[in-house]
Structure formats: C-alpha cells, structure tokens
Amino acid sequence: MRFAEKTRNTKETQITMSLELDCQGCGSLDGSTGVGFFDHMLNSFCVHGGFRMKLAMKGDLEVDCHHTIEDCGIVLGSLYAEILGSRSGIARFGDAYVPMDEALAHAAVDISGREFLVMNATFTAPMIGAYDTQMTREFFRALANNMGATLHLNLLYGDNAHHATEALYKAAARAISAACRTTEGGVLSAKGVL
C-alpha cells in the first residue's frame, strides 16, 4: 500500500493529512478545511484520481482562505513526494482532458523532481462561496512545487467558474493518477536518475 501521513503546524494553519494512492473506485476525502467549495474540489480530486485522503486542519479563515488552501497544497505535494520517493517504477507522465458541462480542462504532468507550474485559466467570477478563484493557481503551484512535478493546466473554455474550476481539479487528479501508475521498470529517464 502506497501511503504517507504528515503534520504541519504554523502560526497560520495546523494540518494533519494522510494520503493513500491506488484507491480506484474508492477515492474519498475524510475531513474538512472549513472552506466548503475547496472541500468539494478536494473530494472531486480524490474520487477522480483514486486517492484516499484524511484531513484534520484549522486555518486562519478569519483572515481569508489563502493560507488554508495554499498550505493544503504544500502538505499534499509533500505526501506525494514521500510516497513516490526516487520515482522509480512509476509511469512518470500523465495527462487528461475533463469536460464539465460547457467547460473543458486539460492537465499534463511530469513527476520528474523538477517543480514548475504553467496554468492558463481565467475565471468569470472572483469568488465561489468562500473560495477565492485566485487560489486555484496557488493550490496547484504549492502542490507542484512540493511534489517535485512539472504541471501544466489549461482551461480551454468555460463560462461558469464552478464548472471551470472543478474541471481543472478533476483533470489534474486524473493526470497525476496516470503518472503515479506503477510499472515494472526503474526510473523512467535516459539519464537513469531524476
């Protein structure tokens, strides 16, 4: 079982999160961030990626949602990095298109140890409930940086901010799931190491 758990405490957030890979058909989120729409996105990410996440956290939501969402990305990325280790025996690359009603998103990932985010998305609303749509970029930047992955996210089109955001989270989840798939080989690199 590919599993890890981590606790991260700062003056802004206190997070304990666990992550289990390879839960196709039973991916789920158990816990809450205190930001309803973000919980919905994390649950969709887990379900469509086949990940099981347990989460206990308290964030400084009296300020805004920024630290809560960004710090979740930091911890989640560090869990992937711990689970995947040297990245030996994984597919390394993954990509996925996900439609959601009028919105279409694409994600491509290389779990290479080189962290980078390219995100092309414009949202039609600044807020979805208590979720600041600017935080979509901050979450995925924190995830990619701490996972050690190059992640490209593109919202090809979409009028509804909820649909557009959810399509991005689902596409990222499916791409990451594909890249984490186990293989019979070692490190997938012409150099022999990442």
Backbone as CSV, one residue per row, in Angstrom:
resi,resn,N_x,N_y,N_z,CA_x,CA_y,CA_z,C_x,C_y,C_z
1,MET,0.852,-1.186,0.000,0.000,0.000,0.000,0.892,1.243,0.000
2,ARG,0.658,2.141,-0.951,1.423,3.388,-1.017,0.687,4.441,-0.192
3,PHE,1.284,4.804,0.939,0.607,5.625,1.955,1.635,6.479,2.681
4,ALA,1.215,7.690,3.079,2.048,8.528,3.949,1.137,9.456,4.740
5,GLU,1.653,9.943,5.864,0.928,10.887,6.714,1.894,11.972,7.163
6,LYS,1.393,13.183,7.276,2.255,14.305,7.641,1.459,15.303,8.477
7,THR,2.160,15.915,9.453,1.601,17.019,10.237,2.452,18.252,9.991
8,ARG,1.798,19.375,9.759,2.495,20.653,9.545,1.770,21.713,10.370
9,ASN,2.477,22.328,11.299,1.902,23.357,12.149,2.645,24.667,11.959
10,THR,1.901,25.719,11.660,2.455,27.070,11.578,1.541,27.995,12.373
11,LYS,1.876,29.275,12.428,1.008,30.244,13.098,-0.270,30.490,12.316
12,GLU,-0.298,30.038,11.046,-1.459,30.273,10.191,-2.350,29.051,10.024
13,THR,-1.748,27.870,9.990,-2.525,26.640,9.808,-1.937,25.507,10.627
14,GLN,-2.805,24.584,11.030,-2.398,23.330,11.668,-3.052,22.209,10.861
15,ILE,-2.222,21.382,10.239,-2.723,20.371,9.301,-2.132,19.012,9.632
16,THR,-2.998,17.996,9.703,-2.573,16.603,9.663,-3.311,15.967,8.499
17,MET,-2.543,15.423,7.568,-3.129,14.854,6.356,-2.479,13.513,6.077
18,SER,-3.280,12.558,5.638,-2.741,11.300,5.137,-3.235,11.103,3.720
19,LEU,-2.435,10.380,2.937,-2.759,10.133,1.534,-2.441,8.687,1.201
20,GLU,-3.392,8.034,0.589,-3.211,6.676,0.090,-3.472,6.679,-1.408
21,LEU,-2.549,6.133,-2.174,-2.731,6.008,-3.613,-3.421,4.681,-3.928
22,ASP,-3.765,4.487,-5.179,-4.269,3.195,-5.681,-5.623,2.813,-5.113
23,CYS,-6.500,3.797,-4.957,-7.846,3.529,-4.432,-8.889,3.701,-5.525
24,GLN,-8.591,3.241,-6.728,-9.525,3.405,-7.841,-10.890,2.845,-7.453
25,GLY,-11.906,3.659,-7.656,-13.266,3.263,-7.309,-13.631,3.531,-5.869
26,CYS,-12.645,3.910,-5.028,-12.958,4.190,-3.624,-12.218,5.429,-3.124
27,GLY,-11.794,6.296,-4.047,-11.155,7.531,-3.632,-12.121,8.397,-2.846
28,SER,-11.611,9.111,-1.827,-12.504,9.907,-0.995,-11.709,10.890,-0.145
29,LEU,-12.406,11.904,0.333,-11.882,12.845,1.314,-12.623,12.624,2.616
30,ASP,-11.891,12.453,3.698,-12.456,12.347,5.037,-11.901,13.512,5.840
31,GLY,-12.707,14.543,6.047,-12.265,15.713,6.783,-12.706,16.978,6.076
32,SER,-12.322,18.115,6.640,-12.754,19.393,6.093,-11.702,20.468,6.331
33,THR,-11.624,21.396,5.385,-10.729,22.544,5.511,-11.423,23.743,6.135
34,GLY,-12.756,23.724,6.176,-13.520,24.879,6.616,-13.941,25.783,5.464
35,VAL,-13.487,25.474,4.254,-13.887,26.205,3.045,-14.691,25.228,2.198
36,GLY,-16.007,25.414,2.181,-16.908,24.433,1.585,-16.586,24.074,0.147
37,PHE,-16.386,25.067,-0.700,-16.115,24.764,-2.107,-14.773,24.058,-2.269
38,PHE,-13.777,24.446,-1.488,-12.480,23.767,-1.564,-12.605,22.317,-1.125
39,ASP,-13.407,22.044,-0.099,-13.660,20.654,0.294,-14.267,19.874,-0.876
40,HIS,-15.193,20.513,-1.577,-15.815,19.891,-2.752,-14.751,19.581,-3.808
41,MET,-13.814,20.510,-4.022,-12.748,20.295,-5.010,-11.797,19.182,-4.569
42,LEU,-11.404,19.173,-3.296,-10.526,18.116,-2.802,-11.194,16.750,-2.906
43,ASN,-12.483,16.679,-2.599,-13.194,15.412,-2.699,-13.241,14.951,-4.157
44,SER,-13.544,15.879,-5.077,-13.551,15.525,-6.501,-12.167,15.063,-6.947
45,PHE,-11.124,15.750,-6.493,-9.747,15.381,-6.805,-9.467,13.950,-6.350
46,CYS,-9.870,13.620,-5.144,-9.637,12.272,-4.597,-10.444,11.213,-5.338
47,VAL,-11.719,11.477,-5.564,-12.584,10.496,-6.230,-12.080,10.203,-7.636
48,HIS,-11.776,11.251,-8.394,-11.419,11.061,-9.802,-9.966,10.657,-9.989
49,GLY,-9.121,10.869,-8.974,-7.747,10.401,-9.044,-7.546,9.032,-8.428
50,GLY,-8.532,8.573,-7.660,-8.378,7.302,-6.960,-7.471,7.413,-5.752
51,PHE,-7.579,8.547,-5.038,-6.778,8.798,-3.847,-7.678,8.834,-2.624
52,ARG,-7.176,8.320,-1.492,-7.909,8.418,-0.228,-7.144,9.381,0.675
53,MET,-7.822,10.459,1.064,-7.208,11.486,1.899,-7.984,11.626,3.200
54,LYS,-7.234,11.652,4.304,-7.815,12.006,5.598,-7.181,13.316,6.020
55,LEU,-7.999,14.213,6.540,-7.549,15.570,6.804,-8.155,16.104,8.086
56,ALA,-7.302,16.619,8.952,-7.748,17.371,10.133,-6.976,18.677,10.103
57,MET,-7.700,19.796,10.096,-6.980,21.059,9.995,-7.748,22.207,10.603
58,LYS,-6.980,23.239,10.951,-7.532,24.517,11.376,-6.705,25.583,10.689
59,GLY,-7.386,26.489,10.012,-6.697,27.574,9.322,-7.219,28.919,9.781
60,ASP,-6.471,29.963,9.475,-6.860,31.319,9.883,-7.890,31.905,8.911
61,LEU,-9.049,31.273,8.875,-10.111,31.696,7.967,-10.681,33.061,8.327
62,GLU,-10.372,33.551,9.528,-10.792,34.913,9.874,-10.021,35.937,9.036
63,VAL,-8.870,35.522,8.482,-8.120,36.389,7.569,-8.725,36.257,6.178
64,ASP,-8.605,35.098,5.588,-9.251,34.692,4.337,-8.884,33.238,4.096
65,CYS,-9.149,32.747,2.899,-8.916,31.318,2.633,-7.506,31.019,2.127
66,HIS,-6.682,32.033,1.945,-5.396,31.858,1.262,-4.497,30.822,1.945
67,HIS,-4.185,31.019,3.223,-3.245,30.122,3.903,-3.784,28.698,3.985
68,THR,-5.081,28.574,4.212,-5.702,27.253,4.311,-5.500,26.466,3.029
69,ILE,-5.795,27.084,1.899,-5.734,26.383,0.616,-4.296,26.150,0.185
70,GLU,-3.465,27.173,0.279,-2.061,27.018,-0.120,-1.355,25.968,0.733
71,ASP,-1.573,26.002,2.040,-0.894,25.052,2.926,-1.367,23.622,2.705
72,CYS,-2.626,23.444,2.317,-3.089,22.103,1.934,-2.313,21.610,0.719
73,GLY,-2.064,22.500,-0.242,-1.268,22.127,-1.405,0.152,21.752,-1.030
74,ILE,0.737,22.487,-0.088,2.093,22.185,0.376,2.155,20.786,0.978
75,VAL,1.226,20.491,1.882,1.240,19.192,2.561,0.921,18.067,1.583
76,LEU,-0.065,18.266,0.722,-0.416,17.222,-0.241,0.760,16.920,-1.163
77,GLY,1.413,17.961,-1.656,2.571,17.745,-2.517,3.681,16.999,-1.816
78,SER,3.932,17.336,-0.552,4.999,16.654,0.196,4.646,15.190,0.452
79,LEU,3.367,14.875,0.562,2.955,13.481,0.729,3.223,12.679,-0.543
80,TYR,2.881,13.248,-1.704,3.210,12.562,-2.959,4.712,12.333,-3.054
81,ALA,5.507,13.354,-2.735,6.966,13.232,-2.823,7.482,12.122,-1.922
82,GLU,6.934,12.025,-0.718,7.364,10.972,0.211,6.976,9.596,-0.302
83,ILE,5.745,9.460,-0.774,5.271,8.159,-1.252,6.058,7.698,-2.475
84,LEU,6.324,8.618,-3.400,6.955,8.239,-4.670,8.474,8.140,-4.575
85,GLY,9.063,8.748,-3.549,10.490,8.606,-3.290,11.356,8.936,-4.487
86,SER,12.137,7.965,-4.957,13.045,8.169,-6.090,12.303,8.209,-7.420
87,ARG,11.007,7.965,-7.385,10.161,7.924,-8.577,10.482,6.723,-9.474
88,SER,11.108,5.735,-8.897,11.390,4.505,-9.625,10.110,3.678,-9.726
89,GLY,9.891,3.094,-10.882,8.755,2.193,-11.057,7.421,2.874,-11.224
90,ILE,7.424,4.150,-11.674,6.148,4.827,-11.973,6.161,5.295,-13.423
91,ALA,4.982,5.532,-13.971,4.846,5.953,-15.359,5.463,7.330,-15.606
92,ARG,5.507,8.155,-14.585,6.115,9.494,-14.578,5.281,10.545,-15.288
93,PHE,4.760,10.266,-16.460,3.965,11.228,-17.225,2.493,10.849,-17.191
94,GLY,1.638,11.868,-17.218,0.210,11.635,-17.325,-0.476,12.867,-17.880
95,ASP,-1.593,12.648,-18.549,-2.389,13.789,-18.990,-3.840,13.381,-19.080
96,ALA,-4.713,14.381,-19.044,-6.149,14.114,-19.083,-6.908,15.344,-19.522
97,TYR,-7.934,15.119,-20.319,-8.941,16.131,-20.629,-10.164,15.818,-19.793
98,VAL,-10.776,16.837,-19.209,-12.026,16.638,-18.471,-13.017,17.732,-18.863
99,PRO,-14.183,17.329,-19.392,-15.247,18.293,-19.624,-16.158,18.372,-18.406
100,MET,-16.701,19.530,-18.152,-17.774,19.662,-17.175,-18.774,20.657,-17.745
101,ASP,-19.850,20.139,-18.244,-20.851,20.940,-18.936,-20.179,21.771,-20.023
102,GLU,-20.234,23.101,-19.932,-19.684,23.947,-21.000,-18.174,24.147,-20.891
103,ALA,-17.544,23.675,-19.807,-16.115,23.890,-19.571,-15.307,22.663,-19.979
104,LEU,-14.091,22.933,-20.478,-13.174,21.851,-20.830,-11.782,22.211,-20.313
105,ALA,-11.188,21.285,-19.547,-9.857,21.494,-18.976,-8.918,20.381,-19.408
106,HIS,-7.645,20.714,-19.493,-6.600,19.727,-19.792,-5.484,19.872,-18.769
107,ALA,-4.948,18.754,-18.333,-3.800,18.732,-17.421,-2.765,17.769,-17.963
108,ALA,-1.497,18.159,-17.840,-0.379,17.284,-18.181,0.657,17.408,-17.077
109,VAL,1.218,16.275,-16.652,2.166,16.277,-15.532,3.362,15.392,-15.841
110,ASP,4.519,15.823,-15.348,5.749,15.042,-15.380,6.289,15.029,-13.951
111,ILE,6.241,13.882,-13.302,6.737,13.771,-11.924,8.234,13.505,-12.014
112,SER,8.976,14.566,-12.239,10.380,14.493,-12.625,11.343,14.945,-11.534
113,GLY,10.825,15.534,-10.462,11.676,16.160,-9.473,11.937,17.625,-9.777
114,ARG,11.509,18.085,-10.955,11.649,19.489,-11.340,10.293,20.152,-11.207
115,GLU,10.194,21.073,-10.263,8.899,21.673,-9.983,8.659,22.888,-10.869
116,PHE,7.475,22.904,-11.476,7.095,24.022,-12.331,5.592,23.959,-12.548
117,LEU,4.949,25.120,-12.554,3.529,25.205,-12.877,3.343,26.163,-14.033
118,VAL,2.621,25.706,-15.047,2.110,26.570,-16.100,0.599,26.440,-16.037
119,MET,-0.083,27.549,-15.835,-1.545,27.496,-15.742,-2.139,28.622,-16.572
120,ASN,-2.981,28.243,-17.510,-3.703,29.197,-18.341,-5.187,29.044,-18.056
121,ALA,-5.713,29.946,-17.243,-7.132,29.894,-16.882,-7.587,31.270,-16.426
122,THR,-8.722,31.661,-16.925,-9.371,32.900,-16.489,-10.760,32.526,-15.999
123,PHE,-11.093,33.003,-14.805,-12.381,32.658,-14.208,-13.348,33.836,-14.318
124,THR,-14.603,33.524,-14.515,-15.621,34.551,-14.740,-16.162,35.143,-13.450
125,ALA,-15.749,34.609,-12.304,-16.190,35.137,-11.010,-15.003,35.136,-10.063
126,PRO,-14.872,36.164,-9.218,-13.746,36.200,-8.284,-13.909,35.260,-7.098
127,MET,-15.128,34.936,-6.736,-15.397,34.079,-5.576,-16.414,33.010,-5.950
128,ILE,-16.234,31.817,-5.355,-17.240,30.750,-5.407,-17.499,30.403,-3.955
129,GLY,-18.581,30.894,-3.393,-18.789,30.783,-1.954,-17.673,31.532,-1.246
130,ALA,-16.980,30.854,-0.325,-15.856,31.461,0.401,-14.515,31.158,-0.263
131,TYR,-14.551,30.606,-1.466,-13.350,30.212,-2.207,-12.975,31.315,-3.185
132,ASP,-11.777,31.852,-3.033,-11.230,32.859,-3.940,-10.672,32.135,-5.155
133,THR,-11.172,32.446,-6.352,-10.738,31.701,-7.537,-9.250,31.886,-7.837
134,GLN,-8.618,32.949,-7.339,-7.164,33.097,-7.470,-6.419,31.953,-6.781
135,MET,-7.065,31.335,-5.800,-6.411,30.288,-5.030,-6.259,28.981,-5.804
136,THR,-6.940,28.853,-6.937,-6.750,27.658,-7.768,-5.294,27.584,-8.200
137,ARG,-4.755,28.706,-8.686,-3.352,28.756,-9.093,-2.424,28.515,-7.894
138,GLU,-2.726,29.126,-6.755,-1.850,28.990,-5.579,-1.834,27.554,-5.057
139,PHE,-2.982,26.885,-5.079,-3.025,25.489,-4.642,-2.156,24.619,-5.541
140,PHE,-2.334,24.756,-6.849,-1.596,23.891,-7.763,-0.111,24.248,-7.815
141,ARG,0.234,25.524,-7.584,1.649,25.880,-7.504,2.291,25.203,-6.287
142,ALA,1.612,25.262,-5.141,2.125,24.629,-3.927,2.221,23.116,-4.104
143,LEU,1.221,22.521,-4.732,1.222,21.079,-4.980,2.400,20.685,-5.865
144,ALA,2.563,21.350,-7.003,3.635,21.013,-7.941,5.005,21.215,-7.313
145,ASN,5.192,22.346,-6.620,6.496,22.644,-6.024,6.904,21.616,-4.989
146,ASN,5.964,21.186,-4.155,6.294,20.262,-3.073,6.259,18.803,-3.513
147,MET,5.582,18.534,-4.608,5.567,17.187,-5.181,6.829,16.939,-6.001
148,GLY,7.421,18.015,-6.512,8.538,17.868,-7.430,8.044,17.461,-8.800
149,ALA,7.047,18.217,-9.302,6.422,17.875,-10.577,6.309,19.107,-11.460
150,THR,6.371,18.875,-12.746,6.019,19.893,-13.725,4.554,19.666,-14.073
151,LEU,3.731,20.690,-13.868,2.293,20.568,-14.062,1.811,21.676,-14.983
152,HIS,1.159,21.292,-16.059,0.558,22.245,-16.991,-0.957,22.085,-16.907
153,LEU,-1.635,23.183,-16.653,-3.094,23.195,-16.556,-3.638,24.230,-17.522
154,ASN,-4.580,23.822,-18.339,-5.193,24.730,-19.301,-6.703,24.611,-19.250
155,LEU,-7.348,25.746,-19.010,-8.795,25.819,-19.160,-9.036,26.249,-20.600
156,LEU,-9.493,25.326,-21.411,-9.655,25.611,-22.833,-10.830,26.544,-23.080
157,TYR,-11.903,26.363,-22.317,-13.033,27.282,-22.335,-13.962,26.933,-21.199
158,GLY,-14.876,27.853,-20.898,-15.840,27.648,-19.828,-16.373,28.972,-19.319
159,ASP,-17.676,29.054,-19.159,-18.324,30.288,-18.716,-18.625,30.302,-17.226
160,ASN,-18.860,29.139,-16.651,-19.251,29.046,-15.255,-18.014,28.751,-14.408
161,ALA,-17.710,29.625,-13.448,-16.482,29.491,-12.654,-16.451,28.178,-11.869
162,HIS,-17.594,27.745,-11.365,-17.660,26.470,-10.641,-17.261,25.323,-11.571
163,HIS,-17.879,25.278,-12.748,-17.593,24.194,-13.687,-16.131,24.225,-14.133
164,ALA,-15.615,25.414,-14.427,-14.238,25.559,-14.903,-13.246,25.093,-13.848
165,THR,-13.464,25.508,-12.604,-12.561,25.136,-11.521,-12.605,23.638,-11.273
166,GLU,-13.793,23.086,-11.240,-13.926,21.653,-10.982,-13.301,20.824,-12.102
167,ALA,-13.448,21.269,-13.339,-12.822,20.551,-14.452,-11.309,20.542,-14.301
168,LEU,-10.712,21.650,-13.844,-9.266,21.712,-13.637,-8.807,20.744,-12.544
169,TYR,-9.523,20.716,-11.422,-9.155,19.805,-10.334,-9.268,18.346,-10.780
170,LYS,-10.327,18.019,-11.503,-10.514,16.647,-11.952,-9.457,16.253,-12.979
171,ALA,-9.147,17.163,-13.898,-8.125,16.865,-14.906,-6.772,16.650,-14.242
172,ALA,-6.434,17.514,-13.288,-5.166,17.352,-12.569,-5.120,16.016,-11.847
173,ALA,-6.203,15.639,-11.205,-6.251,14.373,-10.473,-6.033,13.186,-11.394
174,ARG,-6.689,13.197,-12.537,-6.570,12.071,-13.469,-5.167,11.996,-14.067
175,ALA,-4.575,13.161,-14.365,-3.216,13.180,-14.906,-2.204,12.674,-13.871
176,ILE,-2.343,13.141,-12.634,-1.438,12.705,-11.568,-1.595,11.217,-11.296
177,SER,-2.832,10.738,-11.301,-3.075,9.311,-11.103,-2.382,8.481,-12.177
178,ALA,-2.476,8.935,-13.433,-1.828,8.214,-14.532,-0.315,8.222,-14.370
179,ALA,0.246,9.353,-13.943,1.698,9.464,-13.771,2.204,8.625,-12.602
180,CYS,1.372,8.412,-11.595,1.748,7.611,-10.415,1.594,6.116,-10.638
181,ARG,0.996,5.730,-11.769,0.760,4.318,-12.048,2.061,3.533,-11.963
182,THR,2.016,2.384,-11.290,3.226,1.574,-11.141,3.553,0.847,-12.442
183,THR,4.854,0.681,-12.670,5.348,-0.031,-13.843,6.341,-1.088,-13.381
184,GLU,6.785,-1.899,-14.303,7.779,-2.937,-13.983,9.205,-2.401,-14.042
185,GLY,9.371,-1.200,-14.606,10.705,-0.666,-14.815,11.233,0.108,-13.632
186,GLY,12.414,0.697,-13.815,13.020,1.529,-12.784,12.663,2.975,-13.006
187,VAL,13.640,3.857,-12.894,13.416,5.281,-13.122,13.309,5.521,-14.620
188,LEU,12.236,6.136,-15.046,11.989,6.389,-16.471,12.732,7.652,-16.885
189,SER,14.013,7.480,-17.227,14.860,8.591,-17.629,16.030,8.058,-18.421
190,ALA,16.388,8.755,-19.502,17.558,8.357,-20.299,18.832,8.473,-19.487
191,LYS,18.815,9.331,-18.453,19.983,9.502,-17.580,20.097,8.381,-16.553
192,GLY,18.975,7.694,-16.320,18.957,6.652,-15.295,18.588,7.149,-13.920
193,VAL,18.556,8.459,-13.742,18.153,9.079,-12.477,17.341,10.325,-12.794
194,LEU,16.574,10.757,-11.821,15.834,12.014,-11.967,16.444,13.051,-11.036
